[in-house]
Amino acid sequence: MATDRRDQLPACQRGTAAGRGQLASAKQIAPAPLDVAGADRYGRGAMRSVAGIAVVLWVGVMGFFAFVVAPAAFTALDREAAGRFVGAVFPRYYLVGVVLGTCALLALIARRLRDDGRHGDWLGGALVLAMLSLTLYAWLAVLPAAQAAKQAMRHASSGAGGADALSFSRLHRLSTILNGAVMLAGMAFVVLDVARRP
């Protein structure tokens, strides 16, 4: 007795209701296609967020030190003790800035590499690089020179002490200008970062 060849096929390959049900179930449990473009957009957004958070923290630390810590020290302590306190804090202050600036710069570089250079945020990167360079200069060049001038003021005679005081005043003013420039660049980066978010 001849049999229908369709009966020898699996149910999902036959035109029966059971076969159609099995095929529908197979489609339901099939894994969804991987959203590569979405993952790539998420990666770029994460790198931008890391850079933005690092710069916001950096500007916050600078503002807290400039407008809270230093004035409080010179209000609560005598001038000599406050100067020693601020001088002891400065190296750590600059170290925090360099660490946060390096994190921000690496995040921007990683984002540019993910984009293959197509959408590189060159202005944001330039701002962070300028902030990092100015901070390193203030930390490694200006701060030691200011500390040396202040030390010389303590041990010099009155005539030589006047020259050391003038040198210290000039270096202190330069340090203030550098820190102000870093803070302004940081605020410009934050404004630019917020403006470019979708």
C-alpha positions as CSV (number, residue, x, y, z in Angstrom):
1,M,0.0,0.0,0.0
2,A,1.5,3.3,-1.1
3,T,1.9,5.9,1.6
4,D,2.0,9.7,1.3
5,R,5.6,10.8,1.3
6,R,4.6,13.8,3.4
7,D,3.8,11.5,6.2
8,Q,7.5,10.6,6.4
9,L,8.5,14.3,7.0
10,P,8.7,15.9,10.4
11,A,5.5,17.6,11.5
12,C,7.0,21.1,11.1
13,Q,7.7,20.4,7.4
14,R,4.2,19.1,6.7
15,G,1.2,21.4,5.9
16,T,-0.7,20.4,9.0
17,A,-1.8,22.5,11.9
18,A,0.6,20.7,14.3
19,G,3.5,21.4,11.9
20,R,2.6,25.1,11.7
21,G,2.4,25.3,15.5
22,Q,5.9,23.7,15.8
23,L,7.3,26.2,13.3
24,A,5.7,29.1,15.1
25,S,7.2,27.9,18.4
26,A,10.6,27.6,16.8
27,K,10.4,31.2,15.6
28,Q,9.4,32.4,19.1
29,I,12.4,30.8,20.8
30,A,14.9,31.8,18.1
31,P,17.4,34.3,19.5
32,A,16.9,38.0,18.5
33,P,19.5,39.4,16.2
34,L,22.3,41.3,18.0
35,D,21.9,45.0,17.8
36,V,25.5,45.9,16.9
37,A,24.8,49.5,16.0
38,G,23.0,50.0,19.3
39,A,25.9,48.5,21.3
40,D,28.3,50.7,19.4
41,R,26.2,53.8,20.2
42,Y,26.1,52.7,23.9
43,G,29.9,52.3,24.0
44,R,30.4,55.8,22.5
45,G,27.9,57.3,25.0
46,A,29.6,55.5,27.9
47,M,33.0,56.9,26.9
48,R,31.5,60.4,26.6
49,S,29.9,60.0,30.1
50,V,33.2,58.9,31.7
51,A,34.9,62.0,30.3
52,G,32.1,64.3,31.3
53,I,31.9,62.9,34.9
54,A,35.7,63.2,35.3
55,V,35.8,66.8,34.2
56,V,32.8,67.7,36.4
57,L,34.5,66.1,39.4
58,W,37.7,68.0,38.5
59,V,36.0,71.4,38.3
60,G,34.1,70.6,41.5
61,V,37.3,69.8,43.4
62,M,38.9,73.0,42.1
63,G,35.8,75.1,43.1
64,F,35.6,73.5,46.5
65,F,39.3,74.1,47.2
66,A,39.3,77.7,45.9
67,F,36.0,78.9,47.4
68,V,35.7,76.8,50.6
69,V,38.9,75.2,51.8
70,A,41.4,78.0,51.2
71,P,39.2,80.8,52.6
72,A,38.3,78.7,55.6
73,A,42.0,78.0,56.3
74,F,43.0,81.7,56.2
75,T,40.0,82.6,58.3
76,A,40.5,80.0,61.1
77,L,44.3,80.0,61.2
78,D,47.0,82.6,61.3
79,R,48.5,83.6,57.9
80,E,51.7,81.5,58.4
81,A,49.8,78.3,59.5
82,A,47.2,78.8,56.7
83,G,50.0,79.1,54.2
84,R,51.6,75.9,55.4
85,F,48.3,74.1,55.3
86,V,47.4,75.2,51.7
87,G,51.0,74.4,50.6
88,A,50.6,70.9,51.9
89,V,47.3,70.4,50.2
90,F,48.4,71.7,46.8
91,P,50.4,68.6,45.7
92,R,47.3,66.4,46.4
93,Y,45.1,68.9,44.7
94,Y,47.1,68.8,41.5
95,L,47.4,65.0,41.7
96,V,43.6,64.6,41.8
97,G,43.4,66.9,38.8
98,V,46.0,64.9,36.8
99,V,44.2,61.6,37.6
100,L,40.8,62.9,36.6
101,G,42.2,64.7,33.5
102,T,44.0,61.5,32.4
103,C,40.7,59.5,32.8
104,A,38.8,62.1,30.8
105,L,41.5,62.1,28.0
106,L,41.7,58.3,27.8
107,A,37.9,58.1,27.6
108,L,37.9,60.6,24.7
109,I,40.7,58.8,22.9
110,A,38.8,55.5,23.3
111,R,35.6,57.1,21.9
112,R,37.6,58.4,18.9
113,L,39.1,54.9,18.3
114,R,35.6,53.4,18.4
115,D,34.5,55.9,15.8
116,D,37.5,55.2,13.6
117,G,38.2,58.9,13.7
118,R,34.9,59.7,11.9
119,H,33.3,61.7,14.7
120,G,36.3,62.7,16.8
121,D,35.5,65.3,19.5
122,W,38.6,67.3,18.8
123,L,37.5,70.4,20.7
124,G,36.6,68.5,23.8
125,G,39.9,66.6,23.6
126,A,41.8,69.9,23.1
127,L,40.2,71.4,26.2
128,V,41.0,68.4,28.3
129,L,44.6,68.3,27.0
130,A,45.0,72.0,27.7
131,M,43.7,71.5,31.3
132,L,46.0,68.6,31.9
133,S,49.1,70.5,30.5
134,L,48.4,73.6,32.6
135,T,47.9,71.5,35.7
136,L,51.1,69.6,35.2
137,Y,53.0,72.9,34.6
138,A,51.5,74.4,37.7
139,W,52.3,71.3,39.8
140,L,55.8,70.5,38.5
141,A,57.2,73.9,37.7
142,V,55.3,76.7,39.4
143,L,54.6,75.1,42.8
144,P,58.3,74.0,43.5
145,A,59.5,77.5,42.5
146,A,56.9,79.2,44.8
147,Q,57.8,76.9,47.7
148,A,61.5,77.7,47.2
149,A,60.9,81.4,47.1
150,K,58.8,81.2,50.3
151,Q,61.5,79.2,52.0
152,A,64.1,81.7,51.0
153,M,61.9,84.5,52.4
154,R,62.1,82.9,55.8
155,H,65.9,82.7,55.9
156,A,66.9,85.8,53.9
157,S,67.9,89.2,55.3
158,S,65.5,92.1,54.8
159,G,67.0,93.3,51.5
160,A,67.1,89.9,49.9
161,G,63.8,89.0,51.5
162,G,62.1,91.7,49.5
163,A,63.3,90.2,46.2
164,D,62.1,86.7,47.3
165,A,58.8,88.2,48.4
166,L,58.4,89.7,44.9
167,S,59.3,86.4,43.3
168,F,56.8,84.5,45.4
169,S,54.1,87.1,44.7
170,R,54.7,86.7,41.0
171,L,54.6,82.9,41.2
172,H,51.5,83.0,43.3
173,R,49.7,85.2,40.8
174,L,50.8,82.9,38.0
175,S,49.5,79.9,39.9
176,T,46.1,81.7,40.4
177,I,45.9,82.5,36.6
178,L,46.7,78.9,35.7
179,N,44.1,77.4,38.0
180,G,41.5,79.9,36.8
181,A,42.3,79.0,33.2
182,V,41.9,75.3,34.0
183,M,38.6,75.9,35.7
184,L,37.3,78.0,32.8
185,A,38.3,75.3,30.3
186,G,36.6,72.7,32.4
187,M,33.4,74.6,32.5
188,A,33.6,75.1,28.7
189,F,34.0,71.4,28.3
190,V,30.9,70.7,30.4
191,V,28.8,73.2,28.5
192,L,30.0,71.7,25.2
193,D,29.4,68.1,26.4
194,V,25.8,68.9,27.5
195,A,25.1,70.8,24.3
196,R,26.1,67.8,22.2
197,R,24.0,65.2,24.0
198,P,21.0,64.0,22.0
